[in-house]
Each structure stands twice: as structure tokens, then as C-alpha cells.
Amino acid sequence: MLAGLGYAGVAISARLLQDNSITALLHSPTTYTLPISGALAFLLYSLALQRGSVTLATTPMIALQTITPAAVGVFVLGDAVRAGWWPAAVAGFVLSAAGSLILVRFESVKANA
């Protein structure tokens, strides 16, 4: 899960980068949080793969690295869902969360058998 949040940090940092000038880019904290988040996420994902199955490590990571930046974009950064597409956005969120839970549950049942 932490790896997913790390990769979400990469996406959010990339979204917040200012492209005014090279000086502004070098003085922006997001310029540094982007590679640090990516390196930390890679390290955490590698550790998760060493300790468990690929499914148990990957499923929550993919879910969090997808859902977190989308939620931050909509609720914090002022991004918007296209008019009339809120039901599809909510359905996508629910399907993603349900699929993640199903994958993790069946993998843990398989591991216990």
C-alpha cells in the first residue's frame, strides 16, 4: 500500500510542477518530491515482492496509485469530472476497489490452502 502511495506522490508532484522557467523549476519542492517519491515507492514495492506474492503486492499498489491522485485532483486541485460522467467515475472507483479486494482475498485464500 505504501508503494502505491509513493507512486501517487509521483503523479501528484508531476501535476503540481510549474513550467514557468528553469529557475522556478529548480526552486519548486515538487521537483524534488517527484524523484524521491518514485525511488521510495520502487524500494517499497521491491520489498513487498520479496516478502509476498506478486498479486498481494501489486493489487493494493495499483489501486492506490490510481485512486489517490484522482481523488486529490478532484477534491484538492480543482480538477473536474466531465459533465454527466460522475456515475461512470463512481462506477470506475467502485469496480476498482471491488476488484482489488477480490484479488487480494482469493490470493490469501490460495496461500492458506
Residue pairs with C-beta under 8 A, 6 or more apart in sequence:
1 60
1 61
1 64
2 41
2 44
3 41
3 42
3 44
3 45
3 48
3 57
3 61
3 65
4 41
4 60
4 61
4 62
4 63
4 64
4 65
4 68
5 41
5 64
5 65
5 68
6 37
6 38
6 40
6 41
6 42
6 44
6 45
7 37
7 38
7 41
7 61
7 64
7 65
8 64
8 65
8 68
8 69
8 72
9 33
9 34
9 37
9 38
9 41
10 34
10 37
10 38
10 41
11 65
11 68
11 69
12 68
12 69
12 72
12 73
13 30
13 33
13 34
13 37
14 30
14 34
15 69
15 73
15 77
16 30
16 77
17 25
17 28
17 30
17 31
17 34
18 24
18 25
18 28
18 30
19 25
25 31
41 65
45 57
45 61
48 56
48 57
48 61
49 57
51 57
53 107
53 111
55 103
55 104
55 107
56 104
56 107
56 108
56 111
59 100
59 103
59 104
59 107
60 100
60 104
62 100
63 96
63 97
63 100
66 96
67 93
67 96
67 97
70 93
73 79
74 80
74 81
81 89
